[in-house]
């Protein structure tokens, strides 16, 4: 039995009625999780670099623990267990945001830590020599240079994060993949829908990867 691939499934109605809503949520979740993950990851990185055991130990346990658990498990645990703890459901979208920020912070933390350690120690000593505190030295001298070095890696991790947003289907959130899936079910064309989803993710992520590569090349030339 052959399969009749319906190219008529691909039309603007598919995008406007089903996919755009999910695409907007996927982009919004990516941006929020990236900003929140970088902020929390920076704190975790500074804790691990502080040299104080009471800061290093909890940060290390958090980072290594999160990096050892699949993201989909973190999403499911939070979504299913939080109602038992707080007594009410926090919703699929809210659960997605919280879990993505908490999970991605562990990965951004390692990127931040590597970026900070890439700055020559002489820069740190120079800041200390002019009387800067640890916080001032990091904020004014180290972190601006570290961010420049880390920018291509941070953007690459953000692209991976965008791909991972498809995992929120596990808790029923309406992301871009869910939009394609819903259209496929409504029109009885699941194969066409999943092919379209794969092509859409490929085009978006490949284009972003190309831009990151160009940025990395430009930064490398300047340096």
C-alpha positions in Angstrom: 0.0 0.0 0.0 1.5 3.3 -1.1 1.3 6.6 0.8 -0.1 9.7 -0.9 2.0 12.6 0.3 -0.3 15.6 0.3 1.7 18.8 -0.6 -1.6 20.7 -0.4 -1.3 20.4 3.4 1.4 23.1 3.3 -0.3 26.5 3.1 -0.5 29.8 4.9 -3.5 28.6 7.0 -1.3 25.9 8.5 1.2 28.6 9.7 -1.3 31.3 10.7 -3.9 29.0 12.4 -1.6 26.5 14.1 2.1 27.2 14.0 2.6 30.9 14.8 1.1 30.7 18.2 3.5 27.8 19.1 6.4 29.5 17.4 5.9 32.7 19.5 5.8 30.7 22.7 9.0 28.7 21.7 10.8 32.0 21.0 9.5 33.6 24.2 10.5 30.6 26.3 14.0 30.6 24.7 14.6 34.3 25.4 13.3 34.1 29.0 15.2 30.9 29.8 18.4 32.3 28.2 18.3 35.5 30.2 17.3 33.8 33.4 19.7 31.0 32.9 22.6 33.4 32.3 21.8 35.4 35.3 21.5 32.4 37.6 24.4 30.7 35.9 26.6 33.7 36.5 25.8 33.5 40.2 26.5 29.8 40.3 29.8 30.3 38.5 30.9 33.1 40.9 30.0 30.8 43.8 32.2 28.0 42.4 35.1 30.4 41.8 34.8 32.1 45.2 37.1 29.6 46.9 34.7 29.5 49.9 33.5 25.9 50.6 30.1 27.0 51.9 29.5 28.6 48.4 31.4 26.1 46.3 29.7 23.0 47.6 26.0 23.8 47.1 26.8 25.3 43.7 28.8 22.3 42.6 26.0 19.9 43.8 23.4 21.9 41.9 25.3 22.1 38.6 26.4 18.5 38.6 23.0 17.3 39.7 21.1 19.2 37.0 23.6 18.2 34.3 23.0 14.5 35.3 19.3 14.5 34.8 17.5 14.6 31.4 15.6 17.9 30.9 12.3 16.1 30.1 12.5 14.4 33.5 13.0 17.8 35.3 10.0 19.2 33.4 7.8 16.3 34.3 8.9 16.2 38.0 8.2 19.9 38.5 4.9 19.8 36.7 3.6 16.7 38.5 5.1 17.3 42.0 4.6 21.0 42.5 0.7 20.7 42.8 1.3 18.2 45.6 3.7 20.6 47.4 1.9 24.0 46.9 -1.6 22.6 46.7 -2.5 24.0 43.2 -1.4 23.6 39.6 1.2 26.1 38.4 0.3 25.6 34.7 2.2 24.1 31.8 3.7 27.4 30.6 4.8 28.5 34.1 6.3 25.1 34.7 8.2 25.2 31.4 9.7 28.6 32.2 10.8 27.7 35.8 12.3 24.3 34.8 14.1 25.7 31.7 15.7 28.5 33.7 16.7 26.2 36.5 18.0 23.6 34.1 19.8 25.8 31.7 21.5 27.7 34.5 23.7 24.7 35.1 24.9 24.7 31.6 25.3 28.5 31.4 27.2 28.3 34.7 29.9 26.1 33.2 30.2 28.4 30.2 30.5 31.4 32.4 33.0 29.7 34.6 35.2 28.7 31.7 34.9 32.3 30.3 35.9 33.9 33.6 38.9 31.5 33.9 40.0 32.4 30.3 40.8 35.9 31.5 44.5 36.3 32.5 45.1 36.4 36.2 47.0 39.6 35.7 43.6 41.3 35.1 42.4 40.2 38.5 45.6 41.3 40.2 45.4 44.7 38.5 41.9 45.2 39.8 42.9 44.2 43.3 45.9 46.5 43.1 43.7 49.6 42.6 41.6 48.6 45.6 38.6 46.9 43.9 36.5 44.5 45.9 35.8 41.0 44.5 32.4 42.1 43.3 33.7 45.3 41.7 36.6 43.4 40.0 34.2 40.9 38.5 31.6 43.4 37.4 33.9 46.0 35.9 37.0 44.2 34.8 36.5 40.4 34.4 32.8 39.8 33.3 32.8 42.3 30.4 35.8 40.6 28.8 34.5 37.1 29.7 31.2 37.8 28.0 33.0 38.8 24.8 34.9 35.5 24.8 31.8 33.5 25.7 29.4 35.1 23.3 29.6 32.5 20.5 29.2 29.6 23.0 26.3 31.3 24.8 24.5 31.8 21.5 25.2 28.2 20.5 23.7 27.0 23.8 20.7 29.2 23.1 20.1 27.5 19.8 20.2 24.1 21.6 17.8 25.6 24.1 15.4 26.5 21.3 15.5 22.9 20.1 14.8 21.7 23.6 11.6 23.8 23.9 10.0 21.0 21.9 10.1 18.9 25.1 7.3 20.9 26.7 4.9 18.7 24.7 5.3 16.3 27.6 3.2 18.6 29.8 0.9 19.9 27.1 2.3 23.3 26.5 1.6 24.8 23.1 5.0 25.2 21.4 5.9 25.1 17.7 6.0 21.3 17.6 2.6 21.1 19.2 1.2 23.5 16.6 2.4 21.2 13.8 1.2 18.1 15.6 -2.3 19.7 16.2 -2.6 20.6 12.5 -1.6 17.1 11.5 -4.2 15.5 13.7 -7.0 17.9 12.6 -6.3 17.3 8.9 -5.4 13.6 9.2 -1.9 14.3 7.9 0.6 13.5 10.7 3.5 12.6 8.5 3.3 15.8 6.5 3.1 17.7 9.8 6.2 16.1 11.3 8.1 16.6 8.1 7.2 20.3 8.1 8.2 20.5 11.8 11.6 18.9 11.1 12.2 21.3 8.1 11.2 24.3 10.2 13.5 23.5 13.1 16.3 22.7 10.6 16.0 26.0 8.8 15.7 28.1 11.9 18.6 26.4 13.8 20.9 26.1 10.8 20.4 29.8 10.0 21.1 30.8 13.6 24.2 28.5 13.6 25.5 30.2 10.5 25.1 33.6 12.1 26.9 32.5 15.2 29.7 31.1 13.0 30.0 34.5 11.2 30.0 36.3 14.6 32.7 34.0 15.9 34.9 34.6 12.9 34.5 38.4 13.2 35.4 38.4 16.9 38.3 36.1 16.2 39.6 38.5 13.5 39.3 41.5 15.8 41.1 39.8 18.6 
